[in-house]
Amino acid sequence: MNRRSFLRAGVSAGSFWILRGGSLGGPTAPSNQLNIAMIGVWGRALAHYDSLNSENIVALCDINENHLAEAAKKYPRAKTYVDWRKCLEQKDLDAIICCTADHTHAHIANWAMHRGLHVYMEKPLANSVEEARVVRATYLKNRDRLATQVGTQRHAHPNFNRLREMIHDGVIGELRAAWAWGNRQIRRQGYLPAQGEPPPWLHWDLWLGPSPYHPYNPGYFSGGPGANCLQWNMYWDFGSGQVGDMGSHTMDIVWNVIDGTHPVSAEATGEPFNPEVTPVELTATFELPKNDWRPAITVQWCQGGHMPKTPKDWVDLNKIGHGAMFKGTQGIVVADFTSRMVIPVGDRADLTYYRPRPPEKLLPEPGHFQREWIDACKGDKRTSCNFDYAGLMIEMMLLGLVAYRVGRKINYDGETGVVTNIPEANALLRRTYRDGWPLQP
Ligand SMILES: NC(=O)c1ccc[n+]([C@@H]2O[C@H](COP(=O)([O-])OP(=O)(O)OC[C@H]3O[C@@H](n4cnc5c(N)ncnc54)[C@H](O)[C@@H]3O)[C@@H](O)[C@H]2O)c1
């Protein structure tokens, strides 16, 4: 019996909890602590240590043996690995939390779910359209028994739900368009040249994992904890630049409001294409079909200095480093991660059409973001950034990079995952992997 059928059988969420091992008790009972593997134990992973105090860390995996040794001091009983494929074979695991480099995320998420493991995956969930689709499909097949969360922890801020409520309740009339933007600019020339041998404690070939071979250079590891991703995420084989980096966080402000599905088209412009480095400057525009509460809308992602047009000369959107904007028939909402501003526009924008919901109808807060996932692993709750929600969003964003590379508007069939008007674009939906690193285990 899985956790959801167990709960459906008459035990309400919160009163009893069940893990894969089948033990019962309160959520913090020792028998109901999750057995978690941490894959990638340094950098961003350090931000997860505190929220994992209530659980069992039974496995640690890192391609850097120095990082592994540091983590093992905190979790001395955990088994250690340098290869995540071996780590996932450990028998007593319930869940993994993964903070590795982007080009391994989809593989690790997909392999872990195939082994029946709950997954918390740092953003971005995928590095290609195909990866986003495969990971989401695996999750959808297992959603009744697996809890997943993408690490877009800003989502837990109340501003996200307040924006959703006010736009659904009509503060700007009928929604027509939405934008998200980010101004981070990291310029790279090309892959770093070969420089020395990898030190004995660093497994360069395992770091490359599924990606094509590139020579070692210590520059890929020269960043501080939690910021080292900026040393490699601009390169096509290791990341998707700001699309997957701050784009994962910032488009989430929009995605939480619009109930988006697959776009029917994507179009993008930016700086000249560099086959080694993802673009700094980019504007990607998507057409999303109508749904049951709004008409078809356009959604735009702007980065690296590209910006939406300001709705009023006295609003300087450039003052918001990472922000979002919604345009409706009666006005505009401008937001960042933690605040929002409504601008009624036009002589008839008297707000009489706006019916804010009463306090008791406000959406519940997700609470602590990592905790939301841990609770979902044990109970029947759904996480707010599960692989269905986040998978669709990153699929759209990555399709923007495909449109950028093609240089023309592409029409997209979201059911089949096919670009219908430019056949050669379909090759850009996927990455090729080195032997031994298939996306499907
Ligand atoms: N949610 C957030 O706010 C946030 C903030 C920073 C980073 N991140 C994300 O976290 C991830 C890691 O970023 P970072 O700056 O910590 O990077 P990093 O390069 O420092 O890597 C983190 C750790 O993972 C290890 N690692 C890398 N590849 C591995 C592999 N294949 N197997 C096992 N271990 C591996 C590294 O050795 C390191 O110890 C990135 O995907 C990044 O986008 C998220």
The ligand as an ORCA input file, in Angstrom:
! r2SCAN-3c Opt
* xyz 0 1
  N      17.852     27.525     -4.880
  C      18.801     28.441     -4.868
  O      18.590     29.584     -4.464
  C      20.167     28.072     -5.354
  C      21.284     28.846     -4.977
  C      22.549     28.439     -5.446
  C      22.668     27.327     -6.266
  N      21.549     26.616     -6.605
  C      21.654     25.436     -7.477
  O      22.360     24.422     -6.763
  C      23.161     23.666     -7.666
  C      24.588     23.642     -7.127
  O      25.111     24.947     -7.154
  P      26.473     25.245     -6.375
  O      26.789     26.680     -6.576
  O      26.409     24.702     -5.004
  O      27.484     24.356     -7.292
  P      28.851     23.604     -6.981
  O      29.624     23.567     -8.243
  O      29.506     24.209     -5.776
  O      28.370     22.123     -6.641
  C      27.790     21.786     -5.408
  C      28.346     20.472     -4.893
  O      27.961     19.422     -5.766
  C      29.092     18.632     -6.063
  N      28.852     17.995     -7.355
  C      28.849     18.573     -8.582
  N      28.543     17.666     -9.519
  C      28.337     16.495     -8.872
  C      27.989     15.178     -9.289
  N      27.793     14.865    -10.585
  N      27.847     14.224     -8.354
  C      28.037     14.507     -7.043
  N      28.396     15.728     -6.589
  C      28.532     16.693     -7.491
  C      30.239     19.614     -6.030
  O      31.490     18.962     -5.866
  C      29.873     20.459     -4.834
  O      30.300     19.875     -3.628
  C      23.039     24.336     -9.018
  O      22.182     23.569     -9.824
  C      22.425     25.696     -8.745
  O      21.570     26.131     -9.778
  C      20.331     26.959     -6.150
*
